[in-house]
Amino acid sequence: MLHRDNMDAHSFHCNTPAIVSSRLKIPMSTLYVTHPAALRHETPLGHPERADRIRAIETVLEKERFASLIREQAPMAEMESLTLAHPESHVVALRDLSPREGLVRVDDDTVMSPGTFEAALRAAGGAVRAVDEVMGGAIDNAFVAMRPPGHHAERTRAMGFCFFNNAAIAARHAQKRHGAERVAILDWDVHHGNGTQDIFWSDASVLYCSTHEMPLYPGTGAPSEQGEFGTILNAPMAPGEGSAVFRDVLTQVVLPRMDAFQPDLIVISAGFDAHWRDPLGSLNLTEADFGWATQQVMALADSRCCGRVVSVLEGGYDLEGLAKSAAAHVDALMGREIKA
């Protein structure tokens, strides 16, 4: 584990003027978190959420240009971390449902194998570890490449390939452990993060912003869904839309709202299934769009929260599109320029 000092609740705030976006041109210290347990969450033959997703990311991040990544294995989340976003009964129910052999269905899309529960614990634990290292100042930013994903997991319901809401746990951990007052979550997965919206619907201290295709699973994410305190921002895109619309939505709608929120940390729900190759969506983004979006978020984070960004993997089901998009995302996190 990287060293970090014990801090009082508010010592993480920037004490210097806003860092200019030219910081993106110098190398960043980027933490990459994963674990072999992600490969042991088994799904039926032909299921899109499969272990090869992690293998594809691992392969591309073995390239020489990623040699300077700081690499850690994801620990298992403790109950006290999981219950920041879910009741203990939800955690216990999933633990008890975990099979000793074979597969057990949670719903039509979501299955558990003997390795699923550990993988889910480590996916959440990896997000917690990344927050600790970023908020502690040990590294600049982090990418947690684990499965199963998390943004469909509601407070008391596993669904849509998801069991624990990793992004929500990360946000709440930053608040409880590190004293963050406001956390912004940006979700650019092609599917709406109904689980994250559910968890933070009545929480004024977390801003949830989502770009997604609509209509599409799970059927939520209309602009009218704004939360009890107006801290839910849904910016749906129509099937077939691509780079121009996505970039316009981010620059004109989402990023200004995040900037006005003045977050102490930005969490990215980094789904790459809005890529044009992906079989589960009909948007037409490219890997360059994800790299560009990452740079925009980093510039905002530089001006508002000392550059603190934690990214957690969500969807992305075409292996080539996923690998290229994850590489562009990590390139940007590491401070490299992304060509449009």
RODO-2510 file (C-alpha; in nm, 4 decimals, decimal comma):
residues 340
     n   res          X          Y          Z
     1     m     0,0000     0,0000     0,0000
     2     l     0,1201     0,3489    -0,0758
     3     h     0,1970     0,5699     0,2226
     4     r    -0,0566     0,8324     0,3232
     5     d    -0,0728     1,0572     0,6267
     6     n    -0,3632     1,0797     0,8663
     7     m    -0,5548     1,3965     0,7920
     8     d    -0,8203     1,5990     0,9658
     9     a    -1,1591     1,6211     0,7979
    10     h    -1,0872     1,9243     0,5805
    11     s    -0,7101     1,9230     0,5248
    12     f    -0,7492     1,7877     0,1724
    13     h    -0,8832     2,1167     0,0340
    14     c    -0,6562     2,2985    -0,2133
    15     n    -0,4625     2,5836    -0,0605
    16     t    -0,3410     2,7209    -0,3944
    17     p    -0,5196     2,9017    -0,6792
    18     a    -0,6833     2,6938    -0,9505
    19     i    -0,4309     2,4860    -1,1421
    20     v    -0,4415     2,5678    -1,5115
    21     s    -0,5409     2,3035    -1,7613
    22     s    -0,1886     2,2962    -1,9056
    23     r    -0,1151     2,0567    -1,6196
    24     l    -0,2662     1,7939    -1,8484
    25     k     0,0487     1,8179    -2,0584
    26     i     0,2755     1,6831    -1,7827
    27     p     0,2838     1,3254    -1,6554
    28     m     0,0376     1,2315    -1,3843
    29     s     0,0837     0,9631    -1,1207
    30     t    -0,1980     0,7242    -1,2017
    31     l    -0,3004     0,4238    -0,9950
    32     y    -0,4336     0,1156    -1,1726
    33     v    -0,6299    -0,1214    -0,9493
    34     t    -0,7431    -0,4703    -1,0471
    35     h    -0,7357    -0,8285    -0,9140
    36     p    -0,7441    -1,1817    -1,0586
    37     a    -1,0702    -1,2396    -0,8688
    38     a    -1,2410    -1,0368    -1,1417
    39     l    -1,1771    -1,3306    -1,3751
    40     r    -1,3450    -1,5763    -1,1387
    41     h    -1,6877    -1,4163    -1,1614
    42     e    -1,8357    -1,6574    -1,4170
    43     t    -2,1346    -1,5926    -1,6409
    44     p    -2,3129    -1,8189    -1,8913
    45     l    -2,1616    -1,8848    -2,2329
    46     g    -2,2441    -1,5933    -2,4622
    47     h    -2,3121    -1,3506    -2,1753
    48     p    -2,1710    -1,0054    -2,2647
    49     e    -2,0380    -0,9351    -1,9135
    50     r    -1,7529    -1,1848    -1,9186
    51     a    -1,4006    -1,2292    -1,7875
    52     d    -1,2505    -1,1497    -2,1284
    53     r    -1,3396    -0,7861    -2,0638
    54     i    -1,0716    -0,7657    -1,7938
    55     r    -0,8265    -0,9653    -2,0031
    56     a    -0,8682    -0,7179    -2,2890
    57     i    -0,7917    -0,4232    -2,0596
    58     e    -0,4982    -0,6033    -1,8989
    59     t    -0,3483    -0,6791    -2,2394
    60     v    -0,3652    -0,3230    -2,3679
    61     l    -0,2282    -0,1800    -2,0427
    62     e     0,0746    -0,4080    -2,0670
    63     k     0,2033    -0,1921    -2,3531
    64     e     0,5269    -0,0051    -2,2881
    65     r     0,3625     0,3363    -2,2689
    66     f     0,1747     0,2236    -1,9576
    67     a     0,4848     0,0989    -1,7754
    68     s     0,4758     0,3898    -1,5304
    69     l     0,1293     0,3045    -1,4002
    70     i     0,1253     0,2417    -1,0263
    71     r    -0,0373    -0,0999    -0,9925
    72     e    -0,2171    -0,2395    -0,6893
    73     q    -0,4429    -0,5351    -0,6293
    74     a    -0,7943    -0,4607    -0,5100
    75     p    -0,8638    -0,5556    -0,1486
    76     m    -1,1971    -0,6940    -0,0365
    77     a    -1,4324    -0,4264     0,0910
    78     e    -1,5300    -0,4437     0,4568
    79     m    -1,8930    -0,4423     0,5662
    80     e    -1,8562    -0,0865     0,6941
    81     s    -1,7716     0,0281     0,3414
    82     l    -2,0491    -0,1678     0,1696
    83     t    -2,3110    -0,0350     0,4102
    84     l    -2,2306     0,3213     0,3105
    85     a    -2,4497     0,2543     0,0059
    86     h    -2,6428    -0,0641     0,0905
    87     p    -2,8116    -0,2011     0,4027
    88     e    -2,6366    -0,4915     0,5717
    89     s    -2,9313    -0,7129     0,4808
    90     h    -2,8516    -0,6646     0,1107
    91     v    -2,4902    -0,7711     0,1606
    92     v    -2,5890    -1,0740     0,3696
    93     a    -2,8537    -1,1811     0,1181
    94     l    -2,5999    -1,1817    -0,1644
    95     r    -2,3461    -1,3662     0,0479
    96     d    -2,6028    -1,6313     0,1343
    97     l    -2,7122    -1,6616    -0,2292
    98     s    -2,3555    -1,7262    -0,3451
    99     p    -2,3368    -2,0855    -0,4769
   100     r    -2,0687    -2,3399    -0,3979
   101     e    -2,0924    -2,4674    -0,7536
   102     g    -2,2778    -2,3803    -1,0704
   103     l    -2,4652    -2,0578    -1,1371
   104     v    -2,7521    -1,8904    -0,9528
   105     r    -2,9686    -1,6267    -1,1217
   106     v    -3,0446    -1,3010    -0,9434
   107     d    -3,2554    -1,1861    -1,2398
   108     d    -3,2686    -1,2573    -1,6120
   109     d    -2,9393    -1,0721    -1,6726
   110     t    -2,7525    -1,1132    -1,3457
   111     v    -2,5931    -1,4360    -1,2236
   112     m    -2,3707    -1,5476    -0,9383
   113     s    -2,0999    -1,8141    -0,9570
   114     p    -1,8782    -1,9398    -0,6725
   115     g    -1,6313    -1,6588    -0,7479
   116     t    -1,8815    -1,3753    -0,7829
   117     f    -1,9095    -1,2605    -0,4237
   118     e    -1,5340    -1,2190    -0,3797
   119     a    -1,5098    -1,0381    -0,7138
   120     a    -1,7875    -0,8000    -0,6112
   121     l    -1,6222    -0,7372    -0,2747
   122     r    -1,2926    -0,6591    -0,4472
   123     a    -1,4590    -0,4346    -0,7053
   124     a    -1,5985    -0,2254    -0,4200
   125     g    -1,2764    -0,2560    -0,2221
   126     g    -1,0731    -0,1399    -0,5194
   127     a    -1,2853     0,1730    -0,5412
   128     v    -1,2318     0,2376    -0,1709
   129     r    -0,8554     0,1878    -0,2037
   130     a    -0,8414     0,4264    -0,4987
   131     v    -1,0261     0,6938    -0,3018
   132     d    -0,7859     0,6536    -0,0098
   133     e    -0,4815     0,6990    -0,2320
   134     v    -0,6234     0,9938    -0,4266
   135     m    -0,7698     1,1766    -0,1282
   136     g    -0,4553     1,1068     0,0717
   137     g    -0,2449     1,2726    -0,1976
   138     a    -0,0310     0,9658    -0,2674
   139     i    -0,1275     0,9721    -0,6362
   140     d    -0,3081     1,2102    -0,8717
   141     n    -0,5861     0,9878    -1,0027
   142     a    -0,6914     0,6251    -1,0353
   143     f    -0,8625     0,3745    -1,2635
   144     v    -1,0232     0,0682    -1,1068
   145     a    -1,0673    -0,2053    -1,3681
   146     m    -1,2783    -0,4655    -1,1907
   147     r    -1,5932    -0,6612    -1,2561
   148     p    -1,8773    -0,7060    -1,1856
   149     p    -1,9738    -0,3450    -1,2616
   150     g    -2,1871    -0,1466    -1,0193
   151     h    -2,3985     0,1436    -1,1437
   152     h    -2,7248    -0,0539    -1,1820
   153     a    -2,7088    -0,1797    -0,8221
   154     e    -2,9755     0,0045    -0,6258
   155     r    -2,9695     0,0433    -0,2517
   156     t    -3,1488    -0,2866    -0,1916
   157     r    -3,1455    -0,4539    -0,5342
   158     a    -2,8808    -0,6248    -0,7470
   159     m    -2,9587    -0,6017    -1,1183
   160     g    -2,8165    -0,5351    -1,4640
   161     f    -2,4943    -0,7374    -1,4058
   162     c    -2,4344    -0,5351    -1,0841
   163     f    -2,4266    -0,6343    -0,7143
   164     f    -2,2676    -0,3468    -0,5185
   165     n    -2,2601     0,0123    -0,6413
   166     n    -1,8872     0,0786    -0,6562
   167     a    -1,9124     0,4455    -0,7566
   168     a    -2,1605     0,5187    -0,4779
   169     i    -1,9434     0,3421    -0,2213
   170     a    -1,6425     0,5419    -0,3416
   171     a    -1,8295     0,8718    -0,3061
   172     r    -1,9626     0,7956     0,0396
   173     h    -1,6226     0,6666     0,1554
   174     a    -1,4616     0,9928     0,0467
   175     q    -1,7142     1,1756     0,2602
   176     k    -1,6949     0,9553     0,5688
   177     r    -1,3231     0,8765     0,5764
   178     h    -1,1788     1,1921     0,4216
   179     g    -1,4314     1,4615     0,5017
   180     a    -1,5256     1,5456     0,1442
   181     e    -1,8268     1,7744     0,1567
   182     r    -1,9381     1,7355    -0,2053
   183     v    -1,8683     1,4596    -0,4550
   184     a    -1,9639     1,4661    -0,8225
   185     i    -2,0217     1,1423    -1,0148
   186     l    -2,0081     1,1475    -1,3947
   187     d    -2,1520     0,8379    -1,5608
   188     w    -2,0966     0,8094    -1,9367
   189     d    -2,1999     0,4442    -1,9714
   190     v    -2,4481     0,3883    -2,2569
   191     h    -2,6997     0,2677    -1,9960
   192     h    -2,8423     0,4932    -1,7283
   193     g    -2,7092     0,4304    -1,3787
   194     n    -3,0425     0,3775    -1,2095
   195     g    -2,8713     0,2390    -0,9012
   196     t    -2,6546     0,5447    -0,8438
   197     q    -2,9569     0,7681    -0,8986
   198     d    -3,1573     0,5624    -0,6486
   199     i    -2,8896     0,5824    -0,3806
   200     f    -2,8368     0,9588    -0,4094
   201     w    -3,1916     1,0694    -0,4948
   202     s    -3,2312     1,2433    -0,1584
   203     d    -2,8682     1,3410    -0,0995
   204     a    -2,7784     1,7046    -0,1597
   205     s    -2,4070     1,6383    -0,1079
   206     v    -2,3584     1,4177    -0,4159
   207     l    -2,4185     1,5334    -0,7733
   208     y    -2,4989     1,2524    -1,0167
   209     c    -2,4650     1,3358    -1,3873
   210     s    -2,5399     1,0805    -1,6568
   211     t    -2,5098     1,0764    -2,0334
   212     h    -2,6762     0,7663    -2,1781
   213     e    -2,8816     0,6351    -2,4656
   214     m    -3,2564     0,6625    -2,4316
   215     p    -3,4723     0,4627    -2,4771
   216     l    -3,2597     0,1738    -2,3513
   217     y    -3,2266    -0,0518    -2,0471
   218     p    -3,3149     0,0064    -1,7653
   219     g    -3,5734     0,2635    -1,8803
   220     t    -3,4804     0,5360    -1,6322
   221     g    -3,2822     0,8552    -1,6882
   222     a    -3,5282     1,1109    -1,8222
   223     p    -3,4300     1,4783    -1,7813
   224     s    -3,7298     1,5219    -1,5495
   225     e    -3,5673     1,2870    -1,2947
   226     q    -3,3785     1,5457    -1,0890
   227     g    -3,3791     1,4164    -0,7311
   228     e    -3,5163     1,5685    -0,4151
   229     f    -3,2542     1,8457    -0,4124
   230     g    -3,1986     1,8863    -0,7859
   231     t    -2,8661     1,7023    -0,7698
   232     i    -2,9537     1,4494    -1,0406
   233     l    -2,8709     1,5582    -1,3966
   234     n    -2,9760     1,3257    -1,6771
   235     a    -2,8679     1,4152    -2,0304
   236     p    -2,9963     1,1350    -2,2558
   237     m    -2,8872     1,0899    -2,6162
   238     a    -3,0909     0,9398    -2,8987
   239     p    -2,9917     0,6155    -3,0739
   240     g    -2,7413     0,6825    -3,3489
   241     e    -2,5994     1,0024    -3,2009
   242     g    -2,2255     1,0273    -3,1672
   243     s    -1,9228     1,2436    -3,0981
   244     a    -2,0653     1,5861    -3,1780
   245     v    -2,3713     1,5479    -2,9566
   246     f    -2,1764     1,3838    -2,6740
   247     r    -1,9133     1,6564    -2,6679
   248     d    -2,1750     1,9302    -2,6872
   249     v    -2,3736     1,7777    -2,3993
   250     l    -2,0628     1,7541    -2,1843
   251     t    -1,9339     2,1047    -2,2536
   252     q    -2,2674     2,2866    -2,2535
   253     v    -2,4668     2,0983    -1,9902
   254     v    -2,2798     1,8501    -1,7729
   255     l    -1,9417     2,0086    -1,7022
   256     p    -2,0843     2,3544    -1,6184
   257     r    -2,3182     2,1903    -1,3687
   258     m    -2,0310     1,9966    -1,2127
   259     d    -1,8211     2,3117    -1,1976
   260     a    -2,0978     2,5029    -1,0200
   261     f    -2,1309     2,2178    -0,7695
   262     q    -1,7663     2,2692    -0,6644
   263     p    -1,6876     1,9054    -0,5838
   264     d    -1,4082     1,7893    -0,3566
   265     l    -1,3708     1,4711    -0,5636
   266     i    -1,4924     1,3549    -0,9041
   267     v    -1,5830     0,9894    -0,9532
   268     i    -1,6240     0,8594    -1,3084
   269     s    -1,8518     0,5652    -1,3798
   270     a    -1,6453     0,4703    -1,6825
   271     g    -1,8593     0,2553    -1,9074
   272     f    -1,7289     0,2213    -2,2609
   273     d    -2,0377     0,0673    -2,4207
   274     a    -2,1331     0,3923    -2,5935
   275     h    -1,8521     0,3017    -2,8362
   276     w    -1,9770     0,2492    -3,1917
   277     r    -1,8650    -0,1152    -3,1904
   278     d    -2,0581    -0,2148    -2,8786
   279     p    -2,3411    -0,4689    -2,9215
   280     l    -2,5536    -0,3447    -2,6299
   281     g    -2,6023     0,0143    -2,7420
   282     s    -2,6587     0,2248    -3,0501
   283     l    -2,4471     0,5326    -2,9829
   284     n    -2,1495     0,6102    -3,2049
   285     l    -1,8700     0,7301    -2,9796
   286     t    -1,5043     0,6543    -3,0500
   287     e    -1,2142     0,5859    -2,8181
   288     a    -1,0984     0,9443    -2,8818
   289     d    -1,4237     1,0702    -2,7310
   290     f    -1,3509     0,8919    -2,4047
   291     g    -0,9968     1,0285    -2,3972
   292     w    -1,1255     1,3794    -2,4693
   293     a    -1,3951     1,3497    -2,2009
   294     t    -1,1354     1,2352    -1,9495
   295     q    -0,9227     1,5390    -2,0243
   296     q    -1,2209     1,7679    -1,9750
   297     v    -1,2953     1,6111    -1,6379
   298     m    -0,9306     1,6412    -1,5352
   299     a    -0,9244     2,0106    -1,6253
   300     l    -1,2341     2,0650    -1,4136
   301     a    -1,0862     1,8624    -1,1294
   302     d    -0,7688     2,0718    -1,1462
   303     s    -0,9698     2,3900    -1,0991
   304     r    -1,2022     2,2580    -0,8294
   305     c    -1,0489     1,9714    -0,6314
   306     c    -0,6707     1,9516    -0,6765
   307     g    -0,7096     1,7164    -0,9717
   308     r    -0,8684     1,4369    -0,7677
   309     v    -1,0362     1,1866    -1,0018
   310     v    -1,1279     0,8231    -0,9327
   311     s    -1,2591     0,6180    -1,2240
   312     v    -1,4342     0,2818    -1,1893
   313     l    -1,5082     0,0480    -1,4785
   314     e    -1,8726    -0,0069    -1,5703
   315     g    -1,9805    -0,1460    -1,9105
   316     g    -1,8083    -0,2080    -2,2427
   317     y    -1,8817    -0,5345    -2,4182
   318     d    -1,7002    -0,5277    -2,7521
   319     l    -1,3488    -0,6313    -2,6572
   320     e    -1,1699    -0,4214    -2,9192
   321     g    -1,3789    -0,1130    -2,8475
   322     l    -1,3345    -0,1649    -2,4737
   323     a    -0,9566    -0,2059    -2,4954
   324     k    -0,9064     0,0985    -2,7177
   325     s    -1,1379     0,3131    -2,5067
   326     a    -0,9799     0,2091    -2,1768
   327     a    -0,6357     0,2815    -2,3220
   328     a    -0,7427     0,6300    -2,4309
   329     h    -0,8976     0,6878    -2,0876
   330     v    -0,5796     0,5863    -1,9062
   331     d    -0,3620     0,7800    -2,1517
   332     a    -0,5566     1,0911    -2,0553
   333     l    -0,5389     1,0137    -1,6831
   334     m    -0,1615     0,9858    -1,7218
   335     g    -0,1492     1,3352    -1,8717
   336     r    -0,1004     1,2508    -2,2381
   337     e    -0,2571     1,4608    -2,5102
   338     i    -0,5467     1,2894    -2,6892
   339     k    -0,5917     1,3572    -3,0579
   340     a    -0,9489     1,4283    -3,1638
***
